[in-house]
Amino acid sequence: MSRIDRRPPRPGVVWEFDNVVFERDFSRSVVTKLLVERAEHGGWELDRVRIGPDGRRRVVLRRKIIRAVRTA
C-alpha cells in the first residue's frame, strides 16, 4: 500500500516520504479520516495528492527527520 523514500530537498533539511494509494471505492471523507489519523499519530503532513483517471488517489506524505546533535 505504501512505499517510503528519503530525499533531501535542500541542505540541512531531510524529509521522509511515504506514498499511499487509495482505491476509488473509498469516499472523500474516509480518505480524510485516514490521513488525519496518520498525521496525528505518525507526524506526517500532506505533500501532494493526485487523482488518476481511474479514480485512484495517489497521496504523498512527508515528515521531517530530526537529527540529534551531540552537545557533550
N, CA, C and O of each residue as an XYZ file, in Angstrom:
288
protein
N       0.819     -1.197      0.000
C       0.000      0.000      0.000
C       0.857      1.253      0.000
O       0.465      2.265     -0.581
N       2.025      1.207      0.641
C       2.831      2.409      0.697
C       4.300      2.085      0.494
O       4.734      0.944      0.655
N       5.051      3.112      0.139
C       6.494      2.985     -0.047
C       7.147      4.201      0.572
O       6.672      5.320      0.381
N       8.231      4.003      1.312
C       8.877      5.114      1.985
C      10.173      5.461      1.257
O      10.996      4.586      0.987
N      10.349      6.740      0.942
C      11.552      7.259      0.305
C      12.178      8.296      1.225
O      11.533      8.819      2.133
N      13.438      8.576      0.969
C      14.109      9.683      1.644
C      14.834     10.473      0.582
O      15.619      9.923     -0.189
N      14.569     11.765      0.544
C      15.251     12.638     -0.404
C      15.401     14.021      0.206
O      14.427     14.585      0.706
N      16.617     14.578      0.172
C      16.821     15.908      0.750
C      16.473     17.010     -0.237
O      17.080     17.070     -1.306
N      15.512     17.895      0.076
C      15.174     18.991     -0.834
C      16.212     20.105     -0.823
O      16.414     20.768     -1.841
N      16.866     20.320      0.297
C      17.906     21.342      0.398
C      18.825     20.955      1.558
O      18.430     20.169      2.419
N      20.026     21.489      1.590
C      20.969     21.114      2.652
C      20.436     21.455      4.044
O      19.843     22.513      4.252
N      20.654     20.556      4.978
C      20.247     20.798      6.355
C      18.863     20.290      6.703
O      18.553     20.121      7.882
N      18.019     20.042      5.709
C      16.667     19.539      5.968
C      16.517     18.198      5.263
O      16.771     18.082      4.064
N      16.103     17.190      6.019
C      15.886     15.867      5.441
C      14.440     15.474      5.709
O      13.978     15.489      6.850
N      13.740     15.126      4.646
C      12.348     14.706      4.743
C      12.250     13.214      4.451
O      13.013     12.674      3.649
N      11.317     12.567      5.100
C      10.982     11.182      4.813
C       9.634     11.205      4.099
O       8.704     11.872      4.553
N       9.523     10.486      2.995
C       8.304     10.495      2.195
C       7.642      9.130      2.225
O       8.313      8.100      2.286
N       6.312      9.136      2.180
C       5.522      7.908      2.178
C       4.450      8.036      1.096
O       3.637      8.960      1.126
N       4.453      7.116      0.154
C       3.453      7.111     -0.915
C       2.313      6.173     -0.533
O       2.543      5.009     -0.204
N       1.089      6.679     -0.578
C      -0.095      5.899     -0.232
C      -1.075      5.994     -1.396
O      -1.273      7.065     -1.969
N      -1.686      4.857     -1.740
C      -2.667      4.829     -2.822
C      -4.005      4.369     -2.254
O      -4.092      3.320     -1.615
N      -5.040      5.159     -2.492
C      -6.401      4.811     -2.081
C      -7.215      4.488     -3.322
O      -7.230      5.259     -4.282
N      -7.882      3.361     -3.301
C      -8.716      2.960     -4.426
C      -9.937      3.874     -4.524
O     -10.260      4.596     -3.581
N     -10.595      3.835     -5.651
C     -11.737      4.715     -5.879
C     -12.945      4.360     -5.020
O     -13.897      5.135     -4.939
N     -12.912      3.195     -4.380
C     -14.024      2.762     -3.532
C     -14.118      3.581     -2.244
O     -15.187      3.658     -1.639
N     -13.009      4.192     -1.820
C     -13.006      4.990     -0.592
C     -13.608      6.367     -0.873
O     -13.253      7.025     -1.851
N     -14.522      6.788     -0.003
C     -15.110      8.116     -0.158
C     -14.118      9.180      0.300
O     -13.122      8.882      0.960
N     -14.407     10.402     -0.056
C     -13.525     11.511      0.310
C     -13.417     11.657      1.826
O     -12.337     11.932      2.349
N     -14.515     11.479      2.522
C     -14.499     11.620      3.989
C     -13.690     10.503      4.645
O     -13.014     10.744      5.645
N     -13.744      9.303      4.107
C     -12.972      8.190      4.669
C     -11.476      8.434      4.463
O     -10.676      8.215      5.373
N     -11.106      8.886      3.271
C      -9.701      9.186      2.986
C      -9.210     10.299      3.916
O      -8.096     10.230      4.434
N     -10.026     11.306      4.123
C      -9.661     12.401      5.020
C      -9.418     11.885      6.430
O      -8.432     12.263      7.062
N     -10.300     11.027      6.935
C     -10.144     10.486      8.283
C      -8.868      9.654      8.404
O      -8.168      9.740      9.413
N      -8.564      8.855      7.391
C      -7.351      8.038      7.422
C      -6.095      8.908      7.409
O      -5.133      8.627      8.125
N      -6.106      9.961      6.596
C      -4.948     10.845      6.528
C      -4.782     11.658      7.810
O      -3.658     11.904      8.246
N      -5.887     12.075      8.411
C      -5.815     12.813      9.676
C      -5.235     11.925     10.768
O      -4.437     12.384     11.586
N      -5.629     10.664     10.785
C      -5.088      9.749     11.792
C      -3.582      9.558     11.619
O      -2.844      9.531     12.604
N      -3.122      9.425     10.372
C      -1.672      9.307     10.125
C      -0.947     10.575     10.548
O       0.162     10.509     11.079
N      -1.559     11.721     10.317
C      -0.922     12.992     10.679
C      -0.822     13.138     12.198
O       0.209     13.569     12.715
N      -1.881     12.784     12.903
C      -1.885     12.956     14.355
C      -0.973     11.968     15.065
O      -0.301     12.332     16.030
N      -0.940     10.726     14.604
C      -0.196      9.698     15.323
C       1.186      9.431     14.749
O       2.044      8.895     15.451
N       1.425      9.790     13.499
C       2.717      9.500     12.899
C       3.553     10.721     12.592
O       4.720     10.597     12.220
N       2.971     11.902     12.742
C       3.713     13.121     12.456
C       3.833     13.437     10.970
O       4.698     14.222     10.580
N       2.990     12.848     10.136
C       3.051     13.067      8.693
C       2.274     14.315      8.317
O       1.321     14.689      9.000
N       2.681     14.961      7.229
C       1.922     16.076      6.661
C       1.753     15.824      5.167
O       2.525     15.089      4.552
N       0.742     16.439      4.607
C       0.406     16.223      3.202
C       1.381     16.969      2.304
O       1.612     18.165      2.480
N       1.952     16.248      1.334
C       2.864     16.867      0.380
C       2.160     17.064     -0.961
O       2.226     18.145     -1.546
N       1.487     16.020     -1.449
C       0.777     16.166     -2.727
C      -0.272     15.072     -2.884
O      -0.136     13.979     -2.336
N      -1.321     15.385     -3.642
C      -2.396     14.432     -3.941
C      -2.639     14.460     -5.442
O      -2.762     15.527     -6.043
N      -2.706     13.286     -6.033
C      -3.054     13.185     -7.452
C      -4.194     12.196     -7.587
O      -4.155     11.098     -7.031
N      -5.205     12.601     -8.330
C      -6.326     11.711     -8.597
C      -6.217     11.288    -10.049
O      -6.301     12.112    -10.959
N      -6.025      9.984    -10.255
C      -5.828      9.460    -11.603
C      -7.134      9.327    -12.365
O      -8.212      9.470    -11.788
N      -7.042      9.052    -13.662
C      -8.251      8.883    -14.479
C      -9.082      7.669    -14.057
O     -10.272      7.588    -14.360
N      -8.444      6.729    -13.357
C      -9.172      5.560    -12.870
C      -9.827      5.810    -11.511
O     -10.500      4.929    -10.976
N      -9.631      7.012    -10.947
C     -10.255      7.369     -9.679
C      -9.392      7.105     -8.462
O      -9.789      7.432     -7.343
N      -8.225      6.523     -8.655
C      -7.328      6.286     -7.515
C      -6.717      7.593     -7.040
O      -6.379      8.469     -7.836
N      -6.584      7.704     -5.719
C      -5.913      8.866     -5.125
C      -4.498      8.451     -4.755
O      -4.303      7.550     -3.940
N      -3.529      9.097     -5.345
C      -2.126      8.856     -5.008
C      -1.670     10.006     -4.118
O      -1.580     11.155     -4.551
N      -1.388      9.671     -2.876
C      -1.071     10.673     -1.866
C       0.389     10.516     -1.459
O       0.861      9.404     -1.221
N       1.102     11.645     -1.380
C       2.471     11.645     -0.888
C       2.470     12.410      0.435
O       2.094     13.581      0.497
N       2.900     11.718      1.488
C       3.009     12.315      2.811
C       4.484     12.536      3.116
O       5.345     11.842      2.576
N       4.773     13.501      3.980
C       6.159     13.739      4.359
C       6.242     14.081      5.827
O       5.285     14.570      6.429
N       7.419     13.810      6.400
C       7.719     14.245      7.765
C       9.209     14.521      7.850
O      10.028     13.872      7.200
N       9.527     15.507      8.674
C      10.912     15.949      8.820
C      11.661     14.974      9.714
O      11.159     14.552     10.756
N      12.866     14.624      9.291
C      13.736     13.791     10.110
C      14.605     14.732     10.936
O      15.358     15.546     10.401
N      14.482     14.598     12.240
C      15.220     15.471     13.147
C      16.476     14.738     13.600
O      16.399     13.667     14.201
N      17.615     15.317     13.309
C      18.901     14.727     13.702
C      19.298     15.287     15.069
O      19.287     16.499     15.286
N      19.643     14.397     15.970
C      20.090     14.816     17.295
C      21.541     15.266     17.209
O      22.387     14.572     16.646
N      21.813     16.427     17.770
C      23.168     16.979     17.778
C      23.760     16.755     19.161
O      23.162     17.117     20.174
N      24.917     16.165     19.187
C      25.575     15.870     20.459
C      26.166     17.154     21.038
O      26.898     17.869     20.354
N      25.845     17.442     22.298
C      26.301     18.683     22.925
C      27.394     18.472     23.962
O      27.961     19.440     24.469
N      27.695     17.224     24.282
C      28.692     16.956     25.343
C      30.076     16.860     24.844
O      31.000     16.640     25.627
